[in-house]
């Protein structure tokens, strides 16, 4: 089996406020001087810059997450609402392929998918990677089984997907692009990266 993706954020162009003429006091001109004198006041065109309000994404962006263990990090991840299609594909692959594994094993599986999406050798989206023909056994007839969305396993899978996507914790899968269960013995001519519980990882 195999997996990957990288995120990019773009910020819209900053709008500049129009230049505004402001009266500026000029040294050497006394207050109360003849207002008919043309040099009594000078107008200098200066740009007025006002801070723009934060975008909705910036307003809801969570603060930095800190944890001493992966379990603590999973528990501290904010509850996500409706997942994007790509993030749901990533979380679903983690759920179906590794929900019986320890959290580090689930992260390793998610990391493979993220790595694949970032590699030019594979589809460039999580869903493209997950639905690529003959890659994941839980995809049958181009469809995915139903998920117990009220289960702890699904909550963990969503948290691990966010952690893998945002690269918040070092994964033992590192740069792996392939993995298989220890119960099978494929004859792959690949470089072994390591093993986490019941999965072996390669690049």
N, C-alpha and C positions, 0 to 999 in steps of 0.2 A: 504493500500500500504506500501511499505518498501524499504530500501536502504543501500553503503560504500567503502575506501582503504588506505593503508599506503605505502610510497615510501621508497625505500632504494637505496642508492647510493654506488657504489663500485668503488674503485680506483684500478687501475692496480698496479702490483708490481713495486717498484722503482728499476731501473737498476743502478747498481753500476759500476763506471768506473774502469778499471783494475788498479792494483797497478803499480806505475811507479817509477823507481829509479831516485832520484834527488841528485845532489851534494850538500852537506851541509858543510859550513865552520865550522872547529873545533877550539874552543878556544885554544890558545897556539901554533898554527901553523902559522908561519909568512908567509906573501906573499913573493914569490920569492924563497921559500925554494927549495932544490934539488928535482926535479920532480921524480927522481928515488927512492926516499925514499918511501917505501910502506905506511908509516903512514901520508904522507903529505896531502892526501885527503881521506875522508871516504864517502862511498856511503851508504845511509840509505834508505831502501825501505819504502816509505810512500804512502798512498792512496790519489789520486787526485780526489776530488769531484767537479763535475761541475753541476750547476743547470740545470734541465731538462726543456725544454720549456713547457708552459702550454698546456694542452690538448685542443682540439677544444671546448669541453663542458665548460671548465673553462674560456676560452677566451670569450665566448658568455654569460656567466652567468650574469644576471642583478644584479645590486647593490641592497642594502637593500631598501625596499619600506616603506615609511612612509605616514600615512594619519590620519586625525582626524575623518573621517567618512568613512563608508563602501562605500558610493558613490564616495568619493575621491579615495579610494583604487582601485575600479573598473576602474575608469577613468585613473589611473596611471599604470595599468597593461600593460605590453608590448604586442603589437600585435603578436599573435602566427601565425606561418605559418601552415603547414600541421600538424594536431593533430595526436597523436598516436591513435590507435584503442580504447584503454581503456579510454583515455581522451575525445575522441569524444563520447563514450558511456555515460560518466559522464555528459558532457555538454548537450548532447541530452536529458537526463532524466530531467535535470534542465529546459531545454527549454520547453519540452512538459508538464511537471507536474506543472510548477510554473512560466511561463513567464509573467503571469498576476499579480503575487504577487510582493510586494516590495522586494528590494534587500535582506533584512534580511530574508524574507520568502524563497527566492530562495536559499540562503546559507544554511538554515535549511534543505531543501530538499536534497541539495547536500551532506550535512553532514551525513544524514542517509545512503546514498549510500556508502560514505567513511567508515562509521562505520561498515556497513555490510561486506564490503570486508575485513575488518580487523578482523572480528569475525569468529571463527571456525565453527559457525553454518550456515554460508552462503558461497556461492562461493567466491573464493579468488581474483577475479578480478572485476573491475567495469562492464565490459561487461557481466561477469558471473552473477553478481547481477541483472543487468538490464534485461537480457534475461531469467532469471529464470522463469519457467512457472508460470502463474497465479499471477504475482506480479504487473506488470504495465499495465494499460489498454491501453496505446498507442502502446504496442507491440501486433501485431495481426498476427497470422500465422507465428510467429518467425521472423517477419520483422518490420521495423520502418518506419513511414511515412517520406516524404521528408521534408527538413528544408529550410526555407528562409534564406539562408546563408548571404544575403546582408542586413539583417534587424538588427536593434539595439538590438532586443531581443536576437538574436543569439550571437552578440558581447558580450552582458552582460552575457549570459549563459557561454560562453567560459572563460570570466574573473572570474566569480564566481566559475567555475570548478577548475581553477588554485588556487584560494584562499582557497577553501575547501581542495583540494589535498595537498597543502603546509601548511595548518593550519595557515593562515596569519591573520585570524580575528576570534574572539570568536563567536561561533554559539549558538543561543538559543536552538538548538536541542540537544546540549551537547552529551550525549551518547545514543541518541534515535536510535532505530532500525526499527521502524514502524511509519507510519503516515496515516492519512486519511483526506478527505475533511470534513468540518463541515456540509456539506449537507447530509452525511450518518451517521448512528448510529450503527457501528459494536459492537457486544457483546464480546469485547476482555477482557480477564483476564490479563491485562498488567498494568504496572505502568505508569501513565501519566507524561510526562516530562514538557509539556507546550503547548501553542497554539501561532502560529504566523499567524495573519490575518485569512485566511480561511483554515488553516491546523492545525490538532492536532497531537502531537508527543508523542510516547510511547517507553518504553524499556522493 
